[in-house]
Amino acid sequence: MKPLLHFTVCLFAAGCVSASVERLDHAARPARSPDSVAVLIEKPEQSYTVIAVIEAKGESVFDSFDDLRQKLLAEAAKLGGDAVILGQESTDSNFILTGTAMIESDTKKVSGEVIVFTRG
């Protein structure tokens, strides 16, 4: 019974990351595999254009920053981005009163700029 419960919790938690996408350019680009989108921690020296800004937000305590980064890459891939320049990771703490106990709940967020490299 315990393995089934663990599987159920993992299955439930897997879809708990949401993303908001602000497109800065509406040019049609073919979607690509999330594995082909580069992850950058600083701006590249190569010339590029920012095509979107994405913010991923965890909706449950089970979501990790890695889950949020994977959501950013998935969204960037849908837009045909070459790379994501990661922004800061943040955690907002909220307190929930449940009966006589107060529980701290963290909401994780990460943002990034989706870029395409200038060709030519």
C-alpha positions as semicolon CSV with decimal commas, in nm:
position;residue;x (nm);y (nm);z (nm)
1;M;0,000;0,000;0,000
2;K;0,282;0,244;0,076
3;P;0,433;0,227;-0,277
4;L;0,092;0,304;-0,426
5;L;0,050;0,603;-0,195
6;H;0,398;0,731;-0,289
7;F;0,317;0,694;-0,660
8;T;-0,011;0,880;-0,611
9;V;0,158;1,168;-0,430
10;C;0,426;1,193;-0,701
11;L;0,165;1,182;-0,974
12;F;-0,038;1,452;-0,798
13;A;0,266;1,675;-0,742
14;A;0,401;1,643;-1,097
15;G;0,148;1,880;-1,252
16;C;0,172;2,153;-0,993
17;V;0,402;2,400;-1,167
18;S;0,238;2,685;-1,355
19;A;0,397;2,932;-1,594
20;S;0,309;3,276;-1,719
21;V;0,454;3,374;-2,056
22;E;0,494;3,731;-2,178
23;R;0,576;3,720;-2,547
24;L;0,786;4,011;-2,669
25;D;0,783;3,906;-3,033
26;H;0,523;3,708;-3,218
27;A;0,731;3,563;-3,500
28;A;0,639;3,202;-3,572
29;R;0,923;2,962;-3,491
30;P;0,911;2,585;-3,497
31;A;0,883;2,421;-3,156
32;R;1,183;2,223;-3,044
33;S;1,274;1,968;-2,782
34;P;1,321;2,106;-2,428
35;D;1,652;1,914;-2,420
36;S;1,783;2,134;-2,702
37;V;1,720;2,463;-2,515
38;A;2,037;2,585;-2,345
39;V;2,028;2,706;-1,984
40;L;2,239;3,017;-1,921
41;I;2,313;3,182;-1,589
42;E;2,442;3,503;-1,747
43;K;2,392;3,693;-2,070
44;P;2,587;3,544;-2,359
45;E;2,845;3,736;-2,559
46;Q;2,686;3,618;-2,885
47;S;2,422;3,851;-3,031
48;Y;2,063;3,754;-2,943
49;T;1,703;3,873;-2,921
50;V;1,476;3,827;-2,620
51;I;1,150;3,679;-2,748
52;A;0,969;3,617;-2,417
53;V;0,986;3,642;-2,040
54;I;0,858;3,343;-1,845
55;E;0,786;3,302;-1,474
56;A;0,732;2,955;-1,333
57;K;0,565;2,915;-0,997
58;G;0,534;2,609;-0,777
59;E;0,182;2,534;-0,660
60;S;0,271;2,275;-0,396
61;V;0,536;2,210;-0,132
62;F;0,657;1,917;-0,342
63;D;0,773;2,140;-0,629
64;S;1,147;2,202;-0,648
65;F;1,344;2,470;-0,827
66;D;1,450;2,197;-1,071
67;D;1,079;2,137;-1,151
68;L;1,037;2,510;-1,214
69;R;1,344;2,526;-1,441
70;Q;1,211;2,227;-1,638
71;K;0,881;2,413;-1,687
72;L;1,074;2,719;-1,814
73;L;1,258;2,501;-2,065
74;A;0,936;2,334;-2,181
75;E;0,771;2,673;-2,241
76;A;1,083;2,811;-2,414
77;A;1,091;2,505;-2,641
78;K;0,728;2,563;-2,744
79;L;0,829;2,914;-2,853
80;G;1,131;2,790;-3,050
81;G;1,383;2,954;-2,817
82;D;1,753;2,872;-2,838
83;A;1,821;2,936;-2,470
84;V;1,685;3,062;-2,139
85;I;1,877;3,315;-1,934
86;L;1,778;3,225;-1,580
87;G;1,668;3,499;-1,344
88;Q;1,663;3,486;-0,967
89;E;1,496;3,209;-0,775
90;S;1,275;3,322;-0,490
91;T;1,065;3,171;-0,216
92;D;0,764;3,342;-0,061
93;S;0,659;3,209;0,278
94;N;0,296;3,208;0,382
95;F;0,144;3,088;0,705
96;I;-0,171;2,878;0,710
97;L;-0,379;2,839;1,024
98;T;-0,515;2,483;1,053
99;G;-0,715;2,431;1,369
100;T;-0,469;2,508;1,648
101;A;-0,150;2,484;1,444
102;M;0,014;2,733;1,214
103;I;0,194;2,579;0,917
104;E;0,448;2,757;0,697
105;S;0,395;2,707;0,324
106;D;0,656;2,813;0,071
107;T;0,582;2,920;-0,285
108;K;0,881;2,894;-0,516
109;K;0,927;3,112;-0,825
110;V;1,187;3,138;-1,098
111;S;1,192;3,353;-1,408
112;G;1,389;3,361;-1,727
113;E;1,431;3,535;-2,059
114;V;1,380;3,321;-2,367
115;I;1,628;3,414;-2,637
116;V;1,710;3,331;-2,996
117;F;2,061;3,383;-3,125
118;T;2,115;3,619;-3,416
119;R;2,209;3,421;-3,720
120;G;2,428;3,549;-3,993
